[in-house]
Amino acid sequence: MRDVSAPRSYSVGFAELRQRFRNAAERAGAELTEYVHPLHGPAGEVLATDVAFIGRRNAPKLMVLVSGTHGVEGQFGSACQTAWLEENTPCRLPEDTAVLAIHLINPWGTAWSRRVNEDNVDLNRNFVDWQAGTPKNEKYASLHEALVCREWEGPVRIKADETFAEAKRKLGGHAGLAPIVEAGQYEFPDGLFYGGSGPVWSNRTLHAILESFAGHARHVVVFDLHTGAGPYGYPALLSVGESEHPGLAWGQSIFGPALSVVLTGTDATTDTGIAATATGYVSAAVRKAMPNAHVLPLVIECGTLDGTAVMDAVQADNWLHLYGKVDSALGQRIKATLRAAFIPEDPDWQWNCLATSLRYFDRALSDLKAVDAATDGKQPAQRDVPVAPIVQAEPAPTRSIPAIEVVDLHKRFGQLEVLSGVGLSASAGEVVSMIGSSGSGKSTFLRCINLLEQPNDGRIIVDGEEIRMKRTPDGGALPADMRQVERIRARVGMVFQSFNLWPHMTVLENIIEAPVHVLKEHRDEAVDRAHALLKKVGLSEKHGQYPGQLSGGQQQRAAIARTLAMRPKVILLDEPTSALDPELVGEVLRVIRQLAEEGNTMILVTHEMQFAREVSHKILFLHRGKVEEEGAPAEMFANPRSERLRQFLARTL
């Protein structure tokens, strides 16, 4: 039996997991590359998927280790990758063999202790053929309302639980329910096992990594590391695929009966604990991403609690992020339950799962080395791999000019000064959220930026161009050049509380109006872009309807699409969810989160505190027309300096 010392605890935060991995990779002589995620962690930390590559870039034989597909499970996968690197320091590989470790491909999920990603997407349901349309799961639709109940307790929750229990009984218990719920669904973005509406950041990043590091490989073994399904403490070795392929026979020749093959499909079954009815797995994606290679996709799935307990924990966490408060006592209990469902704080469990996984890695690598990839069949000699410099993938361009800068802005209504020297600065791609009580001046500030309200004093600079103002006899100020104002307004989009869609125009006509008449786009081009934007916000089928035929959430998403049609440099969002019914808030926040992920510069006025904490690079707290406090979200929410901010957060969190 492999001699593995007791592992360090898996239960550490994202930053420590990342540092442990990078330190081990450097000592092993790996080339390190980071793919920085657009959002940050709960402590304001940078999130990234790190890649450690050992060997020659053109090596024809490659072993790939992937961790964190399901974020909260990432602690296990990270521990395996780090331990393997530490045991192989310095790493010696044949000239024709390489190892690629992809650390925490869903970094947001790991950092925030969520199984899903920042868009509530189950990454292992996201690797579908988006050109062919999304899979249907009609049976899930009948369960959705019971699974996603707004109340945590009370009569509505009791009714939902009764409905769910009756459906479960009719299906024969959890064994009949799980293949439906866990199959994945693409209709309800707030639901369980949601597959998304297109390739998410982690999906795109995984493909970019494989393109960069695996393009020359011809014989590839891939391990995707998971927990949460199967008997407690048992690390099952699986190969998941949509159909038979040559890699399966290769896997069976290496591992024999230790390998279980799971072929997925609408009516497929398996006793392994995972969902054979699901599609969009990483395992299928890696084969498609390397069409010229002989690929063996493997999954290590370490069992934890029984299936009902795991699903209950996932359901509760979904409720928490839709309707609860993460920092509350209840929220912390839900988070602790979720983490225990995927990473038991049990040294025996952790040791056994780690030791078995390392043995699987060693067996696969040993067999991979023996594969005859050379024409003469000779086995090359081993070598020490030198330490390579750390590089960063696609570094963001250095930008000295802020996307928007406001300096010492003042605004009076008669004798009432509602803004007293407010300022902010946002670089390209940054999200700045403004919070504060009603009447503190947040919305007025946004309207002044776009000159929908005329400021009395101060400077407004958009993309390096300052709006020229002139004094009026009453001590106020007006734009000196309205043509400049119109030009700048075309670069600053605004999303209003009350949507402000033209009621006599269809959704499509609302979106193309400004691009055609202001930007002078050709109508056909504007229509094509409008359809693409409607698809982006989930309204493809609503293009011919009028605003009055839409729900509030749909109208706000249409308003966001209209704003995006102008290709703005900066987007101002004035409490975009305040006019919505509570159940519609989530659909709008998901679109805004996607915009943040894509690197849009946004100034957001909001009362959604948890959302602001998750998406913002910086927070400004306004009180009586002044910036009372500003800083990084993690610091402001955890350690507010001013008494007024402490009181405000106590009322809102």
C-alpha positions in Angstrom: 0.0 0.0 0.0 1.2 3.5 -0.8 2.9 5.3 2.1 1.2 8.6 2.3 1.6 10.7 5.4 -1.5 12.3 7.0 -2.6 15.2 4.7 -3.0 18.8 5.9 -6.6 19.7 6.4 -8.5 20.3 3.2 -10.7 22.8 4.9 -8.9 26.0 4.1 -9.8 29.1 2.1 -9.2 29.8 -1.5 -6.1 31.9 -1.0 -4.3 29.3 1.0 -5.3 26.5 -1.4 -3.9 28.6 -4.2 -0.7 29.5 -2.4 0.0 25.8 -1.5 -0.5 24.8 -5.1 1.7 27.5 -6.5 4.5 26.8 -4.0 4.4 23.1 -4.8 4.4 23.7 -8.5 7.4 26.0 -8.4 9.3 23.5 -6.3 8.5 20.8 -8.8 9.8 22.8 -11.7 6.5 23.6 -13.3 5.7 26.4 -15.7 3.0 28.5 -13.9 0.3 30.4 -15.7 -2.7 32.2 -14.2 -6.1 32.9 -15.8 -7.6 35.7 -13.7 -11.3 35.6 -13.0 -13.2 38.9 -13.4 -14.8 38.7 -10.0 -13.2 38.6 -6.6 -13.5 36.4 -3.5 -15.3 37.1 -0.2 -12.2 38.7 1.3 -11.6 40.8 -1.8 -8.9 38.4 -3.0 -8.0 37.9 -6.6 -9.6 34.8 -8.1 -7.8 32.8 -10.7 -7.4 29.4 -12.3 -3.7 28.4 -12.0 -2.1 26.1 -14.5 1.1 24.1 -13.7 2.8 22.5 -16.7 5.7 20.1 -16.4 7.5 18.9 -19.5 7.9 19.9 -23.1 5.0 21.8 -24.7 5.1 19.5 -27.7 5.2 16.3 -25.7 2.8 13.8 -27.4 1.8 12.1 -24.1 0.0 14.1 -21.4 -1.7 13.6 -18.0 -4.2 16.3 -17.1 -5.4 16.9 -13.5 -8.5 19.1 -13.1 -9.8 20.4 -9.7 -12.7 22.5 -8.7 -15.2 21.8 -11.4 -17.8 22.0 -8.6 -16.3 24.8 -6.6 -17.0 23.6 -3.0 -15.4 20.3 -3.9 -12.2 22.1 -5.0 -10.5 21.6 -1.6 -10.2 17.8 -2.3 -8.9 18.2 -5.9 -6.5 20.9 -4.9 -5.1 18.7 -2.1 -4.5 15.9 -4.6 -2.8 18.1 -7.1 -0.6 19.8 -4.5 0.3 16.4 -2.8 1.3 14.9 -6.2 3.5 17.9 -7.0 5.1 17.8 -3.6 5.9 14.1 -4.0 7.4 14.6 -7.4 9.9 17.4 -6.6 11.9 17.8 -8.7 9.7 16.2 -11.3 11.5 13.9 -13.8 9.6 13.0 -16.9 10.6 11.4 -20.2 11.0 13.8 -23.1 7.8 12.7 -24.7 5.6 13.0 -21.6 4.1 16.0 -19.8 1.7 16.8 -16.9 -0.8 19.5 -16.9 -2.5 20.5 -13.5 -5.5 22.8 -13.9 -6.1 24.2 -10.4 -9.7 25.2 -9.4 -11.3 25.7 -12.8 -14.3 27.2 -11.0 -12.4 29.6 -8.6 -15.4 31.6 -7.8 -17.4 28.6 -6.6 -14.4 27.4 -4.4 -13.9 30.9 -2.9 -17.5 31.4 -2.1 -18.2 27.8 -1.0 -20.7 27.1 -3.8 -21.1 24.0 -5.9 -22.1 26.2 -8.8 -20.3 29.2 -10.5 -21.0 32.9 -10.3 -24.0 32.5 -12.6 -25.6 29.6 -10.6 -24.4 27.3 -13.4 -23.4 23.7 -12.7 -20.2 23.6 -14.7 -20.7 19.8 -15.3 -23.9 20.6 -17.2 -22.4 23.5 -19.2 -20.3 21.6 -21.8 -23.1 21.0 -24.2 -23.3 21.7 -27.9 -24.8 25.2 -27.7 -25.2 25.4 -31.5 -27.6 22.4 -31.4 -29.8 23.9 -28.7 -30.1 23.1 -25.0 -31.3 19.7 -23.7 -34.9 19.5 -22.4 -35.8 18.3 -18.9 -39.6 18.7 -18.8 -39.9 16.6 -15.6 -37.8 19.1 -13.7 -40.3 21.9 -14.5 -43.0 20.3 -12.4 -40.6 20.2 -9.4 -39.1 23.6 -9.7 -41.5 25.6 -7.6 -41.3 23.2 -4.7 -37.5 23.1 -5.0 -37.0 26.9 -5.1 -39.3 28.2 -2.4 -38.9 31.8 -1.3 -39.6 31.1 2.4 -37.2 29.2 4.7 -40.0 28.5 7.1 -43.7 29.2 7.3 -46.9 28.1 5.5 -45.5 28.5 2.0 -42.4 26.4 2.9 -44.6 23.7 4.5 -46.7 23.5 1.4 -43.7 23.3 -0.9 -42.1 20.6 1.3 -45.4 18.6 1.2 -45.6 18.9 -2.6 -41.9 17.8 -3.0 -42.4 14.9 -0.6 -45.4 13.7 -2.5 -43.6 13.9 -5.8 -40.7 12.1 -4.3 -43.0 9.3 -3.0 -44.6 8.9 -6.5 -41.1 8.6 -8.0 -40.1 5.9 -5.6 -37.9 8.0 -3.3 -34.6 9.7 -3.9 -33.5 7.0 -6.4 -36.3 8.0 -8.7 -36.0 11.7 -8.0 -32.3 12.2 -8.5 -32.1 11.2 -12.2 -34.6 14.0 -12.9 -33.3 16.8 -10.7 -29.6 16.0 -11.2 -30.0 15.6 -15.0 -29.5 19.3 -15.4 -32.0 21.8 -16.7 -31.7 24.9 -18.9 -35.0 26.7 -18.3 -34.8 28.0 -14.8 -31.7 30.1 -14.0 -32.6 30.2 -10.3 -33.1 26.4 -10.1 -30.9 23.4 -9.2 -28.4 21.9 -11.5 -28.9 24.8 -14.0 -26.7 24.3 -17.1 -26.6 27.9 -18.3 -27.5 29.8 -21.5 -24.1 29.6 -23.1 -20.5 28.8 -22.3 -19.5 30.3 -19.0 -16.1 31.7 -18.0 -14.8 28.4 -16.6 -15.9 26.6 -19.8 -14.2 29.1 -22.0 -11.1 29.1 -19.8 -10.8 25.3 -19.9 -10.9 25.3 -23.7 -8.3 28.0 -23.8 -6.0 26.1 -21.5 -6.4 22.9 -23.5 -5.7 24.8 -26.7 -2.6 26.3 -25.3 -1.1 23.3 -23.5 -2.6 20.2 -25.0 -2.6 20.9 -28.7 0.4 18.6 -29.5 -0.8 15.7 -27.3 -1.7 12.5 -29.0 -2.2 10.2 -25.9 -4.0 11.9 -23.0 -5.3 10.8 -19.6 -7.6 13.3 -17.9 -8.6 13.2 -14.2 -11.5 15.3 -13.1 -11.6 15.3 -9.3 -14.9 15.3 -7.4 -16.7 14.5 -4.1 -20.3 14.1 -2.9 -21.5 10.9 -4.7 -21.3 7.3 -3.7 -20.5 5.4 -0.5 -18.8 7.4 2.3 -15.0 7.4 2.0 -14.9 5.4 -1.2 -13.0 7.1 -4.1 -14.7 5.5 -7.1 -12.8 5.6 -10.4 -15.2 6.3 -13.3 -15.1 7.1 -17.0 -18.1 9.1 -18.1 -19.0 9.4 -21.8 -21.9 10.0 -24.1 -21.0 6.9 -26.2 -18.4 4.1 -26.5 -15.0 5.2 -27.6 -11.5 3.7 -27.8 -10.3 5.4 -24.6 -12.6 3.2 -22.5 -10.7 0.0 -23.5 -7.5 1.8 -22.7 -8.8 2.6 -19.2 -9.9 -0.9 -18.6 -6.5 -2.2 -19.6 -4.9 0.0 -17.0 -7.3 -0.3 -14.1 -9.3 -3.5 -14.8 -12.4 -3.9 -12.7 -11.5 -0.8 -10.5 -12.8 1.3 -13.4 -16.6 1.8 -13.8 -17.9 3.1 -17.2 -20.9 5.4 -17.1 -22.6 6.1 -20.5 -24.9 9.0 -20.2 -28.3 9.5 -21.9 -31.9 10.5 -21.2 -32.9 7.1 -19.8 -29.4 6.0 -18.7 -28.9 4.5 -15.2 -25.9 3.9 -13.0 -25.3 2.7 -9.4 -22.2 4.9 -9.0 -24.0 7.8 -7.4 -23.5 10.3 -10.2 -26.3 11.3 -12.7 -26.2 9.2 -15.8 -29.1 11.2 -17.2 -27.0 14.4 -17.3 -25.2 15.9 -20.2 -22.5 18.6 -20.5 -19.8 16.8 -18.5 -16.2 17.9 -18.5 -15.3 14.3 -19.5 -17.1 14.7 -22.9 -15.7 18.2 -23.4 -12.1 17.2 -23.1 -12.5 14.5 -25.8 -14.1 17.0 -28.1 -11.5 19.6 -27.4 -8.7 17.2 -28.5 -10.1 15.5 -31.6 -6.7 14.3 -32.8 -5.7 12.6 -29.6 -6.4 9.2 -28.0 -8.2 10.5 -24.8 -9.0 8.6 -21.6 -11.4 10.8 -19.5 -11.5 9.7 -15.9 -13.4 10.9 -12.8 -12.4 10.3 -9.2 -15.7 10.6 -7.2 -15.3 10.4 -3.5 -18.4 9.5 -1.6 -19.6 11.5 1.4 -23.1 11.6 2.7 -26.2 9.8 1.3 -27.8 11.3 -1.7 -30.7 12.9 0.1 -28.5 14.8 2.5 -26.3 16.1 -0.3 -29.3 17.3 -2.3 -30.8 18.9 0.7 -27.5 20.8 1.4 -27.4 22.0 -2.3 -31.1 23.0 -2.2 -30.5 25.0 1.0 -27.5 26.8 -0.4 -29.5 27.7 -3.5 -32.2 29.2 -1.2 -29.5 31.1 0.7 -28.0 32.8 -2.3 -31.5 33.6 -3.8 -33.3 34.8 -0.7 -31.2 34.6 2.5 -28.3 36.4 4.0 -25.0 34.6 3.8 -23.5 36.4 6.8 -26.4 35.6 9.1 -26.3 32.8 11.7 -28.7 30.7 9.5 -26.5 31.5 6.5 -23.4 30.3 8.2 -25.1 27.0 9.3 -26.2 26.4 5.7 -22.7 27.0 4.5 -21.2 24.7 7.1 -23.7 21.9 6.1 -22.9 22.3 2.5 -19.1 22.1 3.1 -19.6 19.0 5.3 -21.6 17.4 2.5 -18.7 17.6 0.1 -15.5 17.8 2.3 -16.0 15.9 5.6 -13.8 17.1 8.4 -12.7 13.5 8.9 -8.9 12.7 8.8 -9.6 9.1 7.8 -11.8 10.2 4.9 -9.3 12.8 3.8 -6.3 10.4 4.0 -8.0 7.5 2.2 -9.4 9.7 -0.7 -6.0 11.4 -1.1 -3.9 8.2 -1.0 -6.2 6.3 -3.4 -6.3 9.2 -5.9 -2.5 9.5 -5.9 -2.2 5.8 -6.6 -4.6 6.3 -9.6 -2.4 9.1 -10.9 0.7 7.0 -10.6 -0.8 4.0 -12.4 -2.1 6.2 -15.2 1.2 8.0 -15.6 3.2 4.8 -15.6 1.0 3.4 -18.4 1.2 6.6 -20.3 5.0 6.6 -20.2 4.9 3.1 -21.7 2.7 4.0 -24.7 4.8 3.9 -27.8 4.4 7.4 -29.2 7.7 7.3 -31.1 8.1 5.7 -34.5 11.1 3.6 -33.3 9.4 2.6 -30.1 12.4 3.6 -27.9 11.8 4.9 -24.5 13.6 8.3 -24.0 15.8 8.9 -21.1 14.6 10.9 -18.1 15.6 14.4 -17.4 15.3 17.1 -14.8 12.8 19.7 -15.8 14.2 23.2 -15.1 12.2 25.8 -13.2 10.3 27.9 -15.7 9.3 31.5 -15.2 5.9 32.4 -14.0 3.8 33.9 -16.8 0.3 35.3 -16.9 -2.2 34.4 -19.5 -3.6 37.3 -21.5 -2.6 40.1 -19.1 -5.0 43.0 -18.9 -3.7 46.1 -20.7 -2.2 48.7 -18.5 -4.5 51.8 -18.5 -3.6 55.0 -16.8 -6.7 56.9 -17.8 -9.8 55.9 -15.8 -12.9 54.9 -17.7 -14.8 57.5 -15.6 -13.7 60.0 -13.0 -15.9 62.4 -11.1 -14.3 65.1 -8.9 -15.9 67.2 -6.1 -19.4 67.1 -7.5 -22.0 69.4 -5.9 -25.7 69.6 -6.6 -28.4 71.8 -5.0 -32.1 71.9 -5.3 -32.9 75.4 -4.2 -31.3 75.8 -0.8 -31.0 72.0 -0.3 -27.6 70.7 -1.1 -28.0 67.0 -2.0 -24.4 66.3 -3.1 -21.5 67.9 -1.3 -18.3 67.1 -3.0 -18.9 63.5 -4.1 -16.3 61.9 -6.3 -15.3 58.5 -7.6 -12.9 56.9 -10.1 -13.4 53.6 -12.0 -10.8 52.0 -14.3 -11.9 50.0 -17.3 -13.6 46.8 -16.3 -14.2 47.9 -12.7 -17.6 47.7 -10.9 -18.2 50.4 -8.3 -21.3 50.1 -6.1 -22.9 53.0 -4.3 -24.9 52.1 -1.2 -26.7 54.2 1.4 -30.1 55.0 2.8 -32.8 56.5 0.5 -32.3 60.2 0.1 -28.5 60.0 0.5 -27.9 61.3 -3.1 -27.0 58.1 -4.9 -29.5 58.4 -7.8 -28.9 62.1 -8.2 -25.2 61.5 -8.5 -25.7 59.0 -11.4 -28.1 61.4 -13.1 -25.5 64.2 -12.8 -22.9 62.0 -14.5 -25.1 61.7 -17.6 -26.2 65.4 -17.2 -29.8 64.4 -16.8 -29.4 66.6 -13.8 -27.1 69.6 -14.1 -24.5 69.7 -11.3 -23.7 73.0 -9.7 -20.0 72.3 -9.5 -17.4 69.6 -10.0 -15.7 67.8 -12.9 -16.9 64.8 -14.9 -14.3 63.0 -17.1 -15.4 60.1 -19.3 -12.7 58.1 -21.0 -10.2 60.9 -20.7 -12.6 63.6 -22.0 -13.8 66.3 -19.5 -17.3 67.7 -20.0 -17.0 71.4 -20.5 -19.3 73.5 -18.2 -20.1 77.2 -18.0 -21.3 79.3 -15.1 -24.9 80.7 -15.0 -25.8 84.0 -13.4 -27.5 82.2 -10.5 -24.3 80.4 -9.6 -25.2 77.1 -11.3 -23.6 75.5 -14.3 -24.6 74.3 -17.7 -22.9 72.3 -20.5 -20.8 74.6 -22.7 -21.2 72.4 -25.7 -24.3 70.3 -26.1 -22.8 68.4 -29.1 -20.0 67.2 -26.7 -22.7 66.2 -24.2 -24.6 64.2 -26.8 -21.4 62.5 -27.9 -20.5 61.5 -24.3 -24.0 60.4 -23.5 -23.7 57.9 -26.4 -20.7 56.4 -24.5 -22.4 56.3 -21.1 -25.4 53.9 -20.9 -28.0 54.2 -18.2 -30.4 51.6 -16.8 -33.2 53.2 -14.8 -35.3 52.0 -11.9 -38.5 52.2 -14.0 -37.2 50.6 -17.3 -38.2 53.7 -19.4 -39.0 51.6 -22.5 -41.1 53.2 -25.2 -44.5 51.6 -24.7 -45.6 52.0 -28.3 -42.5 50.1 -29.7 -41.8 46.4 -29.6 -38.8 45.2 -27.6 -36.7 44.9 -30.8 -37.7 48.5 -31.9 -36.8 49.8 -28.5 -33.3 48.3 -28.8 -32.5 49.5 -32.4 -33.9 53.0 -32.0 -30.7 54.7 -30.7 -28.1 52.7 -32.7 -29.9 53.5 -35.9 -30.7 57.2 -35.2 -27.7 58.2 -33.0 -24.9 55.9 -34.0 -26.2 55.8 -37.6 -25.9 52.0 -37.8 -27.4 50.3 -40.8 -30.8 48.9 -39.7 -30.0 45.3 -40.6 -26.8 45.4 -38.5 -28.7 46.9 -35.6 -31.4 44.2 -35.8 -28.8 41.4 -35.9 -27.0 42.9 -32.8 -30.4 43.4 -31.1 -31.2 39.7 -31.5 -27.8 38.7 -30.2 -28.3 41.0 -27.1 -31.8 39.6 -26.5 -30.4 36.1 -26.5 -27.7 37.3 -24.0 -30.3 38.5 -21.6 -32.6 35.5 -22.1 -35.4 37.2 -24.1 -34.9 35.8 -27.6 -38.5 34.9 -28.0 -39.8 38.3 -26.8 -38.5 40.5 -29.6 -41.9 41.1 -31.1 -43.7 41.9 -27.9 -44.5 45.3 -26.4 -43.2 46.3 -23.0 -46.7 46.0 -21.5 -46.7 42.4 -22.3 -43.6 41.6 -20.3 -43.0 41.1 -16.6 -41.0 43.7 -14.7 -37.9 41.5 -14.8 -38.3 41.0 -18.5 -38.7 44.7 -19.1 -35.5 45.5 -17.1 -33.6 42.9 -19.0 -34.8 44.4 -22.2 -33.7 47.8 -20.9 -30.2 46.4 -20.2 -30.1 45.0 -23.8 -31.1 48.5 -25.1 -28.2 50.0 -23.1 -25.7 47.5 -24.4 -26.8 48.2 -28.0 -25.0 51.5 -27.8 -21.7 49.8 -26.9 -21.2 52.1 -23.9 -17.8 52.7 -22.3 -19.5 53.0 -18.9 -22.9 51.6 -17.7 -24.8 53.4 -14.9 -27.4 51.3 -13.1 -29.8 53.2 -10.9 -31.3 50.6 -8.5 -32.2 48.3 -11.4 -34.2 45.9 -9.1 -36.0 48.3 -6.8 -39.2 48.3 -8.9 -39.4 44.5 -9.2 -41.3 41.9 -7.3 -38.9 40.0 -5.1 -39.2 36.8 -7.2 -38.0 38.7 -10.3 -34.9 40.3 -8.7 -32.7 37.3 -9.3 -33.1 37.2 -13.1 -31.9 40.8 -13.4 -29.0 40.4 -11.0 -27.8 37.4 -13.1 -27.6 39.5 -16.2 -25.7 42.3 -14.3 -23.3 39.7 -12.9 -22.6 38.4 -16.4 -21.9 42.0 -17.5 -19.4 42.3 -14.6 -17.8 39.0 -15.6 -17.4 40.2 -19.2 -15.4 43.2 -18.0 -17.9 46.0 -18.4 -17.3 49.2 -16.4 -20.3 49.8 -14.2 -21.4 52.3 -11.5 -24.2 50.5 -9.6 -26.6 52.0 -7.1 -28.2 49.2 -5.2 -29.8 48.0 -2.0 -28.8 44.4 -2.7 -25.9 44.2 -0.3 -24.7 40.7 -0.8 -24.7 41.2 -4.6 -22.7 44.4 -4.3 -20.2 42.6 -2.1 -19.8 39.8 -4.6 -19.5 41.8 -7.9 -17.9 45.1 -6.8 -14.3 46.1 -6.9 -15.0 49.1 -4.7 -17.9 50.3 -2.5 -18.9 53.9 -1.7 -21.2 54.5 1.2 -23.1 57.8 0.8 -24.7 59.6 3.8 -26.4 63.0 3.5 -24.8 63.8 0.2 -21.2 62.9 1.2 -19.0 59.8 0.8 -18.9 58.7 4.4 -16.7 55.7 3.7 -15.2 53.9 0.7 -13.0 50.9 0.1 -12.8 47.2 -0.9 -16.1 45.3 -0.3 -14.6 42.7 2.0 -13.1 45.3 4.3 -16.1 47.6 4.4 -18.6 44.8 5.1 -16.4 43.1 7.7 -14.8 46.1 9.4 -16.8 49.3 8.8 -14.9 52.3 10.2 -17.8 54.7 10.6 -20.6 54.3 13.0 -23.1 55.3 10.4 -22.0 52.5 8.0 -22.2 50.0 10.9 -25.8 51.0 11.6 -26.7 50.9 7.9 -25.3 47.4 7.5 -26.9 46.2 10.7 -30.3 47.2 9.2 -29.7 45.8 5.7 -27.6 42.6 6.1 
